[in-house]
């Protein structure tokens, strides 16, 4: 019979703890000294106690079930086959293919792979019924799950233009595809764009859910699971809470449409805090970001190689990124536990506060015409830019730290001769329906100045 040793100790109330803290402060103000106010206006207390909770929230995450995903850009068919087979042997549990052209012979790749019991994601830079039907024909041969990740609204937000000429054509095509596909999922939400462009966490959650709500509104036949692609930053506990809050709000909104399927969260580390100089630190950043994603309940995670800013895809960078996830899953035993954040008063508080603030923003968006209307009017971009500018000011002043870049830089570090890719925002002047939301890293300006002086 188990012994409850806690019975040997008197319970200490939250009031007693606070009185003790006040005594130790020796006259210092409790609120000014120990309560931190986050950029999302969430007040973080020095301690959390069960007295503050009438009910502990349970989100229902399954950390043990997350899949390790390998990203593959399909250009050379034979090399894509070779790379996919190699990554599956080396520990990848799922694949995500990025496909640029409708003429890509993706069937040739898929038919060479052991697809039974493997989930495959497709990021397509076009909207095509015929292409999806080609993939459906392959899927019917295997016991596999395909996610097509079609997101016309995300395309408009990121590119400034729809896949096709206007919103009606895009939604008509999307509805046709959804009607033709029963087993696999079609629609996704690119919420990673908002984080990478500088949105704060409340905005990220609210925009992700408002983005999904547009599909519920415009696609009455939509009864499939939705994929939400999320970028995860370095604020460890807040990022755990962010994913949990997205799931909570998504369920609440979906229920209003009699849509009872949970969302499928696909997480990647953010690009916003990654650096060109002292690039090995990126491995440390992505490790904590992947941990947040796992504990927050992501269904699938694709890690970001430490050198992805300036190197083309390479075997070494991919292997290190994949092994980070394998160590977390196999050596750190994240595959042995579900709901690891449940019962944490701090994470529960953050989850509830983020969800409540995001819900208020979501309601405001809906009261003012909905997400797509505000996207077309430039309101969403303007709000994200305001948050991004505040964060940039903190970085430029040194209050937000990126080690090796704006604190403790290695002055001997040289990168100019190692650049295989252009690591900064690319300018592509063209005619667009709206001004696109642009992803931009915090360190870009500082890095350009350093490169110019090498």
C-alpha positions as CSV (number, residue, x, y, z in Angstrom):
1,X,0.0,0.0,0.0
2,X,1.4,3.4,-1.0
3,X,2.1,5.9,1.7
4,X,1.2,9.6,1.3
5,X,4.2,11.3,2.8
6,X,2.7,14.7,2.2
7,X,0.4,14.1,5.1
8,X,3.4,14.6,7.4
9,X,3.6,18.3,6.3
10,X,1.2,21.1,7.0
11,X,-0.4,22.6,4.0
12,X,0.9,26.1,3.1
13,X,-1.7,28.4,1.5
14,X,-0.9,30.9,-1.3
15,X,-1.6,33.7,1.2
16,X,1.1,32.3,3.5
17,X,3.6,32.0,0.6
18,X,2.9,35.6,-0.5
19,X,3.4,36.9,3.1
20,X,6.7,35.1,3.3
21,X,7.8,36.6,0.0
22,X,6.8,40.1,1.2
23,X,8.9,39.7,4.3
24,X,11.9,38.6,2.3
25,X,11.6,41.6,0.0
26,X,12.2,43.9,3.0
27,X,10.0,46.6,1.8
28,X,10.3,46.1,-1.9
29,X,7.1,46.2,-4.0
30,X,5.8,42.7,-4.8
31,X,4.2,43.6,-8.1
32,X,7.0,45.8,-9.4
33,X,9.8,43.4,-8.3
34,X,8.5,39.9,-9.0
35,X,5.7,40.1,-11.6
36,X,6.8,40.2,-15.2
37,X,4.5,41.6,-17.9
38,X,4.9,39.8,-21.2
39,X,4.5,41.4,-24.7
40,X,1.1,39.8,-24.8
41,X,0.2,41.7,-21.5
42,X,0.2,38.5,-19.5
43,X,1.3,39.0,-15.9
44,X,3.7,36.1,-14.9
45,X,3.7,35.6,-11.1
46,X,6.6,34.3,-9.1
47,X,4.6,31.2,-8.0
48,X,1.4,29.4,-8.7
49,X,-0.7,27.6,-6.2
50,X,-3.7,25.3,-6.3
51,X,-5.7,27.9,-4.3
52,X,-5.9,29.9,-7.5
53,X,-7.7,27.1,-9.3
54,X,-11.3,25.9,-9.0
55,X,-10.7,23.4,-11.8
56,X,-7.5,22.2,-13.4
57,X,-7.7,22.3,-17.2
58,X,-7.1,19.2,-19.3
59,X,-6.3,19.8,-23.0
60,X,-5.9,16.1,-23.9
61,X,-2.6,16.1,-25.7
62,X,-0.7,12.9,-26.6
63,X,2.9,13.8,-26.6
64,X,4.0,10.2,-27.1
65,X,2.2,10.0,-30.5
66,X,4.1,12.8,-32.2
67,X,5.7,11.9,-35.6
68,X,9.2,12.9,-36.7
69,X,8.8,14.5,-40.2
70,X,11.5,14.9,-42.9
71,X,11.1,17.8,-45.3
72,X,11.9,17.0,-48.9
73,X,11.8,19.5,-51.8
74,X,11.0,17.5,-55.0
75,X,13.1,18.7,-57.9
76,X,15.2,15.8,-59.1
77,X,13.0,12.7,-58.9
78,X,15.8,10.1,-58.4
79,X,17.5,12.2,-55.7
80,X,14.1,12.7,-54.0
81,X,13.5,8.9,-54.0
82,X,17.0,8.3,-52.6
83,X,16.7,10.9,-49.9
84,X,13.3,9.7,-48.8
85,X,14.4,6.1,-48.5
86,X,17.5,7.1,-46.6
87,X,15.7,9.3,-44.1
88,X,13.1,6.6,-43.4
89,X,15.9,4.2,-42.6
90,X,17.6,6.8,-40.4
91,X,14.6,7.4,-38.2
92,X,12.1,9.7,-40.0
93,X,8.5,8.5,-39.3
94,X,6.8,10.7,-41.8
95,X,7.6,12.7,-45.0
96,X,6.6,16.2,-46.2
97,X,7.1,16.8,-49.9
98,X,7.3,20.4,-51.2
99,X,6.2,20.5,-54.9
100,X,6.6,23.5,-57.0
101,X,5.1,22.4,-60.3
102,X,2.0,20.5,-61.3
103,X,4.0,18.6,-63.9
104,X,6.2,17.0,-61.2
105,X,6.1,13.2,-61.5
106,X,5.4,12.7,-57.8
107,X,3.8,9.2,-58.5
108,X,7.3,8.0,-59.5
109,X,8.6,9.0,-56.1
110,X,5.7,7.6,-54.1
111,X,5.6,4.3,-55.8
112,X,9.3,3.7,-54.8
113,X,8.6,4.2,-51.1
114,X,7.3,1.8,-48.4
115,X,4.2,3.9,-47.7
116,X,2.2,1.5,-45.6
117,X,1.6,3.0,-42.1
118,X,3.4,6.2,-43.1
119,X,1.8,9.7,-43.0
120,X,2.8,11.9,-46.0
121,X,2.3,15.7,-46.2
122,X,2.3,17.6,-49.5
123,X,3.0,21.4,-49.7
124,X,1.9,22.3,-53.2
125,X,2.5,25.8,-54.6
126,X,-0.6,25.5,-56.8
127,X,-4.3,24.4,-56.6
128,X,-5.1,21.5,-58.9
129,X,-7.9,18.9,-58.9
130,X,-6.1,16.6,-61.3
131,X,-2.9,16.6,-59.2
132,X,-4.8,15.6,-56.1
133,X,-6.6,12.9,-58.0
134,X,-3.2,11.5,-59.1
135,X,-2.1,11.4,-55.5
136,X,-5.4,9.8,-54.5
137,X,-4.7,7.0,-57.0
138,X,-1.4,6.3,-55.2
139,X,-2.9,6.5,-51.7
140,X,-5.5,3.8,-52.6
141,X,-2.7,1.2,-53.0
142,X,-1.3,1.7,-49.5
143,X,-2.4,1.8,-45.9
144,X,-1.3,5.4,-45.6
145,X,-2.6,8.9,-44.7
146,X,-2.1,11.8,-47.1
147,X,-2.4,15.4,-46.0
148,X,-2.6,17.8,-49.0
149,X,-2.1,21.1,-47.1
150,X,-4.1,23.2,-49.5
151,X,-4.6,26.8,-48.1
152,X,-5.8,29.4,-50.6
153,X,-6.2,32.0,-47.8
154,X,-2.6,31.3,-46.7
155,X,-1.4,31.7,-50.3
156,X,-3.1,35.1,-50.5
157,X,-1.6,36.2,-47.2
158,X,1.9,35.1,-48.1
159,X,2.0,35.8,-51.8
160,X,-0.4,38.6,-52.2
161,X,-2.4,36.7,-54.8
162,X,-4.7,33.7,-54.9
163,X,-3.6,30.4,-56.4
164,X,-6.2,31.2,-59.1
165,X,-7.8,34.5,-60.3
166,X,-10.2,35.2,-57.4
167,X,-11.6,33.9,-54.2
168,X,-14.7,32.2,-55.7
169,X,-12.6,30.2,-58.2
170,X,-10.3,29.1,-55.4
171,X,-13.1,28.0,-53.0
172,X,-15.0,26.3,-55.8
173,X,-11.9,24.3,-56.7
174,X,-11.3,23.5,-53.0
175,X,-14.9,22.4,-52.5
176,X,-14.6,20.1,-55.5
177,X,-11.4,18.5,-54.1
178,X,-12.9,18.0,-50.6
179,X,-16.0,16.4,-52.2
180,X,-13.8,14.0,-54.1
181,X,-11.5,13.0,-51.2
182,X,-12.9,11.0,-48.3
183,X,-10.0,9.3,-46.5
184,X,-7.3,11.9,-46.7
185,X,-7.3,15.6,-45.5
186,X,-7.3,18.6,-47.9
187,X,-7.3,21.9,-46.0
188,X,-4.6,23.4,-43.9
189,X,-3.9,26.7,-42.1
190,X,-0.5,28.3,-42.5
191,X,-0.3,29.9,-39.0
192,X,3.5,29.7,-39.1
193,X,3.5,32.7,-41.4
194,X,2.2,34.9,-38.7
195,X,4.9,33.9,-36.2
196,X,7.7,34.2,-38.7
197,X,6.5,37.7,-39.6
198,X,6.5,38.9,-36.0
199,X,3.0,38.4,-34.7
200,X,2.8,38.1,-30.9
201,X,1.3,34.9,-29.4
202,X,-2.2,36.2,-28.9
203,X,-2.3,37.3,-32.6
204,X,-0.9,33.9,-33.7
205,X,-3.7,32.0,-31.9
206,X,-6.5,34.3,-32.9
207,X,-5.4,34.5,-36.5
208,X,-5.0,30.7,-36.8
209,X,-8.5,30.2,-35.5
210,X,-10.1,33.1,-37.5
211,X,-8.3,31.7,-40.6
212,X,-9.9,28.3,-39.9
213,X,-13.2,29.9,-39.3
214,X,-13.2,31.3,-42.9
215,X,-13.0,27.8,-44.2
216,X,-15.9,26.6,-42.0
217,X,-17.9,29.6,-43.2
218,X,-17.2,29.1,-46.9
219,X,-17.1,25.3,-47.1
220,X,-20.3,23.9,-45.6
221,X,-19.3,20.4,-46.8
222,X,-16.0,20.5,-44.8
223,X,-16.2,17.6,-42.4
224,X,-12.5,16.6,-42.5
225,X,-9.8,17.3,-40.0
226,X,-7.9,20.5,-40.6
227,X,-4.1,20.8,-40.4
228,X,-2.7,23.8,-38.5
229,X,0.9,24.6,-39.3
230,X,2.5,26.4,-36.4
231,X,6.0,27.9,-35.9
232,X,7.4,27.5,-32.4
233,X,9.6,30.1,-30.7
234,X,12.1,30.1,-27.8
235,X,9.7,31.3,-25.0
236,X,9.6,27.7,-23.7
237,X,6.5,27.7,-21.4
238,X,4.6,30.2,-23.4
239,X,5.0,28.2,-26.6
240,X,3.7,25.1,-24.8
241,X,0.7,27.1,-23.7
242,X,0.2,28.5,-27.2
243,X,-0.3,25.1,-28.9
244,X,-2.7,24.1,-26.1
245,X,-4.6,27.3,-26.5
246,X,-4.9,26.9,-30.3
247,X,-6.4,23.4,-29.8
248,X,-8.8,24.7,-27.1
249,X,-10.1,27.6,-29.3
250,X,-10.2,25.5,-32.4
251,X,-12.4,22.9,-30.7
252,X,-14.7,25.7,-29.4
253,X,-15.2,27.3,-32.9
254,X,-15.4,24.0,-34.7
255,X,-18.2,22.8,-32.4
256,X,-20.4,25.7,-33.6
257,X,-20.3,24.1,-37.0
258,X,-21.0,20.6,-35.7
259,X,-17.4,19.8,-36.7
260,X,-16.3,17.3,-34.0
261,X,-12.8,16.4,-35.3
262,X,-9.8,17.8,-33.5
263,X,-7.2,19.8,-35.5
264,X,-3.9,18.2,-36.5
265,X,-1.0,20.4,-35.4
266,X,2.1,20.4,-37.5
267,X,4.9,22.2,-35.8
268,X,8.3,23.6,-37.0
269,X,10.8,25.8,-35.2
270,X,10.5,29.5,-36.0
271,X,12.8,31.2,-38.5
272,X,12.5,34.5,-36.8
273,X,15.2,34.0,-34.1
274,X,17.6,32.0,-36.2
275,X,21.0,33.6,-37.0
276,X,23.7,33.5,-39.6
277,X,26.6,34.1,-37.3
278,X,27.4,31.7,-34.5
279,X,25.0,29.4,-36.3
280,X,25.6,26.4,-34.0
281,X,23.5,28.1,-31.4
282,X,20.6,27.5,-33.8
283,X,20.8,23.8,-32.7
284,X,20.1,24.8,-29.1
285,X,17.2,27.0,-30.1
286,X,15.6,24.4,-32.2
287,X,16.0,21.8,-29.4
288,X,14.0,23.8,-26.9
289,X,11.5,24.7,-29.6
290,X,10.9,21.1,-30.5
291,X,10.5,20.3,-26.8
292,X,7.8,23.0,-26.5
293,X,6.1,21.5,-29.5
294,X,6.1,18.0,-28.1
295,X,4.9,19.0,-24.6
296,X,2.3,21.4,-26.2
297,X,0.8,18.5,-28.1
298,X,1.9,18.8,-31.7
299,X,0.9,15.8,-33.8
300,X,3.9,16.1,-36.1
301,X,7.2,18.0,-36.0
302,X,9.7,18.8,-38.7
303,X,12.9,20.3,-37.3
304,X,14.8,23.1,-38.9
305,X,18.5,22.3,-39.8
306,X,20.9,24.6,-38.0
307,X,22.4,25.7,-41.4
308,X,19.2,26.1,-43.3
309,X,19.6,29.9,-43.6
310,X,22.7,29.8,-45.8
311,X,23.2,26.2,-47.0
312,X,21.2,24.2,-49.5
313,X,19.6,21.0,-48.3
314,X,22.4,18.7,-47.2
315,X,22.7,15.3,-45.6
316,X,24.6,16.5,-42.5
317,X,22.2,19.3,-41.6
318,X,19.2,17.0,-42.1
319,X,20.7,14.2,-40.0
320,X,21.5,16.5,-37.1
321,X,18.0,18.0,-37.2
322,X,16.4,14.6,-37.3
323,X,18.6,13.3,-34.6
324,X,17.6,16.1,-32.3
325,X,14.0,14.8,-32.5
326,X,15.1,11.2,-32.2
327,X,17.1,12.0,-29.0
328,X,14.0,13.8,-27.5
329,X,11.8,10.9,-28.4
330,X,13.9,7.8,-27.8
331,X,16.5,8.9,-25.3
332,X,14.6,11.5,-23.3
333,X,11.5,9.3,-23.2
334,X,9.0,11.7,-24.6
335,X,7.4,8.7,-26.3
336,X,6.5,7.3,-22.9
337,X,4.1,10.0,-21.6
338,X,0.9,11.7,-22.6
339,X,-0.3,15.1,-21.3
340,X,3.0,16.0,-19.7
341,X,1.9,19.6,-19.1
342,X,-1.4,18.7,-17.3
343,X,-1.3,19.6,-13.6
344,X,1.2,22.4,-14.1
345,X,-0.5,25.5,-12.6
346,X,1.8,27.8,-14.5
347,X,1.2,26.3,-17.9
348,X,-2.6,26.0,-17.2
349,X,-2.6,29.7,-16.3
350,X,-0.7,30.7,-19.4
351,X,-3.0,28.5,-21.6
352,X,-6.1,30.0,-20.1
353,X,-4.9,33.6,-20.4
354,X,-3.6,33.2,-23.9
355,X,-6.9,31.5,-24.9
356,X,-9.0,34.3,-23.3
357,X,-7.1,37.1,-24.9
358,X,-7.1,35.3,-28.3
359,X,-10.8,34.7,-28.1
360,X,-11.4,38.5,-27.5
361,X,-9.3,39.3,-30.6
362,X,-11.1,36.5,-32.6
363,X,-14.5,38.0,-31.7
364,X,-13.2,41.5,-32.7
365,X,-12.1,40.1,-36.1
366,X,-15.5,38.5,-36.7
367,X,-17.4,41.6,-35.6
368,X,-15.5,43.6,-38.1
369,X,-16.2,41.4,-41.1
370,X,-14.0,38.3,-40.6
371,X,-10.4,37.4,-41.2
372,X,-10.5,37.5,-45.0
373,X,-12.0,41.0,-45.1
374,X,-9.4,42.3,-42.7
375,X,-6.6,40.5,-44.6
376,X,-7.8,42.2,-47.9
377,X,-8.0,45.6,-46.1
378,X,-4.4,45.2,-44.8
379,X,-5.5,45.3,-41.2
380,X,-3.9,41.9,-40.4
381,X,-0.6,42.8,-41.9
382,X,-0.6,46.2,-40.1
383,X,-1.2,44.6,-36.7
384,X,1.5,42.0,-37.3
385,X,3.9,44.7,-38.4
386,X,3.2,46.7,-35.2
387,X,4.1,43.7,-33.1
388,X,7.1,42.9,-35.2
389,X,8.4,46.5,-34.9
390,X,8.2,46.4,-31.1
391,X,10.1,43.1,-31.0
392,X,12.7,44.5,-33.4
393,X,13.2,47.6,-31.2
394,X,13.8,45.2,-28.2
395,X,16.4,43.3,-30.3
396,X,18.1,46.4,-31.6
397,X,18.4,47.9,-28.1
398,X,19.8,44.6,-26.7
399,X,16.8,43.9,-24.5
400,X,15.9,40.8,-26.5
401,X,19.0,38.7,-26.8
402,X,20.2,36.4,-29.5
403,X,23.5,35.0,-28.3
404,X,26.4,35.3,-30.8
405,X,24.6,38.1,-32.7
406,X,23.6,41.1,-30.4
407,X,25.3,39.6,-27.3
408,X,28.7,38.0,-27.0
409,X,29.4,38.0,-30.8
410,X,32.4,36.2,-32.1
411,X,34.2,39.1,-34.0
412,X,36.4,36.5,-35.8
413,X,33.4,34.8,-37.3
414,X,33.3,35.0,-41.2
415,X,30.3,34.0,-43.3
416,X,30.5,35.7,-46.6
417,X,32.3,32.8,-48.4
418,X,30.0,30.2,-46.9
419,X,26.7,31.5,-48.3
420,X,25.0,29.1,-50.7
421,X,21.6,30.8,-50.2
422,X,20.5,34.4,-49.9
423,X,19.6,34.6,-46.2
424,X,17.6,37.8,-46.2
425,X,14.2,39.0,-47.3
426,X,14.0,38.8,-51.1
427,X,12.3,41.6,-53.0
428,X,10.1,40.5,-55.9
429,X,8.3,43.6,-57.4
430,X,5.1,42.5,-59.1
431,X,1.4,43.2,-59.2
432,X,-0.5,41.7,-56.2
433,X,-4.1,42.0,-54.9
434,X,-2.9,42.8,-51.4
435,X,0.4,43.6,-49.8
436,X,1.7,40.2,-48.6
437,X,2.7,39.4,-45.1
438,X,6.5,39.0,-45.2
439,X,8.6,36.7,-43.0
440,X,11.6,38.4,-41.6
441,X,14.3,37.4,-39.1
442,X,15.3,39.7,-36.2
443,X,19.0,39.6,-37.0
444,X,18.8,40.5,-40.7
445,X,19.9,44.1,-40.5
446,X,22.7,43.4,-38.0
447,X,24.0,40.5,-40.2
448,X,24.0,42.6,-43.4
449,X,26.1,45.2,-41.6
450,X,28.6,42.6,-40.5
451,X,28.8,41.0,-43.9
452,X,29.5,44.4,-45.5
453,X,32.5,44.8,-43.2
454,X,34.1,41.4,-43.7
